[in-house]
Amino acid sequence: MLSFHSDRVNIEHTTQASSSLVERFGLFIIIVLGEIITAVVSGSSSVKLSNRVAALCFLGILIAIGIWWLYYDFISHRKPKRGSSNHIIWYYLHLPLTIGITGVGASILYIIKHVNEYASSIVYYLFSSSMAVIVFCIAILLKVLDEHSETSKYLNNNTNGLLVIACIYFGLMFTKINTVLLLAISVLLLFVPILSSMLKNYLNITKTN
């Protein structure tokens, strides 16, 4: 019985996330987000500049900013709750999150490079599913983060909204709308929870003052 208890204590100890590890995960997300910026630059340099290309590049940059803002406003610099299960979820959800960001970068690169061609269904599947995975991972990460912070109350209230947005992204997989419109809708969906959290934070500060 004592051995089982000591093993459990060891597991709890080895799965704790330190402040430096949380910071390194955040830096890693920044590096991966650079793939989207690189995709926009690489795609725009390989085609003739036009209004459509400029619009796609602008929306691509906004998507990168939106993902960065969503992650750093909601997830970054916040440790997971105590308990090995929360820490394991926090660790491993960053894998599909980074895969999703890479998928967004790859799909945006293809969309810009083939701006004058009809986008195939695979592009819609890759882009929309990647966006859905990103938002879904952020929503679940919110549930396992430490609740003892000043911003946790209004941030955790966004979880259900993020899950709804993830479902909408999955729905976009089966649409055949214009690629500019697809990216524009994606930007709008990304900034809804961001603006909502900013408003809630402002109201919270106003009440305390």
N, C-alpha and C positions, 0 to 999 in steps of 0.2 A: 504494500500500500504506500509506504514511504518512497519506494523507488518510482512508482507511477506518478506521485505528486512531484518529485524532483524532476522527472522527465517533462512533465507539463510546464513546470517553472522554466526549464531550459528552453522549451519551445517558445514560450511567451517572451523570454529574454532575447532569443535570436531573431525573432520576427519583428521586434520593435524598430520603428523607422526613426532615425535620428534627423536632426534639423539639416545636417549637411546632405543626407541622402535625399530629403525632400527637395532641397535646393538643386541637387544634381539632376533629379528627374525633371525639374522645371527647365534647366538649361538644355537637357536633351530634347525636350519638346520644342524649344526655340530652334535648335539645329534642324529638326525634322520639318518644322514650319518653313524653314528656308527653302525646302524642296518646292513649295508652291510658288514662292517668289522667283526661284530659278526657272521653274516651268513657264511662268509668264514672260520672263526676259528671253528665254531660249525660243519660245514659240513666236513672240513678236519679231525677233530678229531673223526668222526664217521665212516670213511672208511680207508681202507689200502692205505698208501701213494704210489703213482705211478707217472710216468711222466705226465699222463693225469690229475690226480688230482692236481699236482703241477702247471700245465699250467692253469687250471681252477681257482685255488686260486690266482695265479699271475694276471690273467686277471680281476678277481673280484676286487682285490685291486686297479688295474689301473682304473677300472670303478668308484670306490668310489673317487679316487683322481681326475679323470676327471670331475665328477659332482661337487666336491668341488671347483676345480679350475675355472670351468665355472661360478659357482654361485658367488664366491668371487672376481673373476676378472671382472665380468660384472655387478652384481647386488648389492653385499654387500656394505654397507657404503654409498650408494647413495639414497637420499630421492626421493619420487615421486614428479611429477610436482604439481604446485598449482591447486586446484580444487578438489571438493569432488569426482567426478567420477574417477579421476586418483588415488586418495587415496584408494577408495573402491576397485578398480581393483587390486591395489598393495596389500591390505590386503588379499583379498579372493583368489588371485592366489597362495598364499603360501600354501593353503590347498591342492589343487590337486598336487602341487609340492612335498609336503611331502608325500602324498599318493603314488605318483609315485616312490619316493625313497624307501619307504617301500615295494612296489611291486617288485622292482629290488632286494632288499635284500632277499625277500621270494623266488623268482624264482632262484636266485643264490644258495641259501641253498638247494633247491630241486635238482638242476642240479648236485651239488657236491655230495650230499648224494646218488643220484641214477646214479652215474657216469657210472656204467656198464649196465644200462638199457636204453632202447630206450625212449627218451623224448617224452611226449605226446604233442598234439597240444596246450593244455591249457598252458603249460609252455612257449611255443613260444609266445602265445597271451599275457600272463601276462608280460613276460620280455620285449618284443618289444613295447607293448602298454605303459608300464610304462616308458620306455626310451623316447618314443615319447612325452608323456605328460610332462616329465621333460624339455625336450628341447623346446617344444612349450610354456610352461609357462615362461621359461627364455626369449624366444624371445618376448613375449607380455610384460613382465615386462620391457624389455629394452625400449619399446615405451612409457611407462608412467613415466620413471625416469626423474629426473631433468636434463635439458640439459646444465646447467651452471656449467660444470666441465671440467677439463683439458682433461679427457679421453673420454668424451661423443661422440665426433665426430667419432673417429675410432671404438668405441664400438657399436654405433647405426647402423653403416654400416653393422654389422654382423647379423642384424635381418632377412633379407631375406635368408641368408645362413642357419641360424638356422631353419627357417621354412622348407627349402628344406630337411635338415637333419631329421627333425621330420617326414616328409613324407616318407623318406627312412626307418626310424624305423618302421612306420606303415606297409610298404611293407614287412619287415622282418617277420611280424606276419604270413604270408602265405607261408613261406619257410620251408623246412625240412632239412636244412643244419646241419652239425656237430655242436654240442654245443660249442666246442672249437673255431670253425670258427665263430660262431654266436657272441661269446663274443669278439673275436679278431676284427671283423668288427665294433662292438659297440665301442670298445676302439678307433679305427681309426676315426670313425665319431665324437667322443667326442673331440678328440685332434685337428681336423682340424680347428675349429673356434678359439681354444686356441692359436695354433701356428700362425694362421692368425692375430689375435689381437696383439700378441707379435711382429710380423714382422711390422705391421702398426705402433705400438708404437715406435719401434726402428727407423723406417724411419721418423716418426714425430719428434723425438728427434734429429735426425741427421740434419733435415732441420732447426730446430730452432737454432742449434749450428753453 
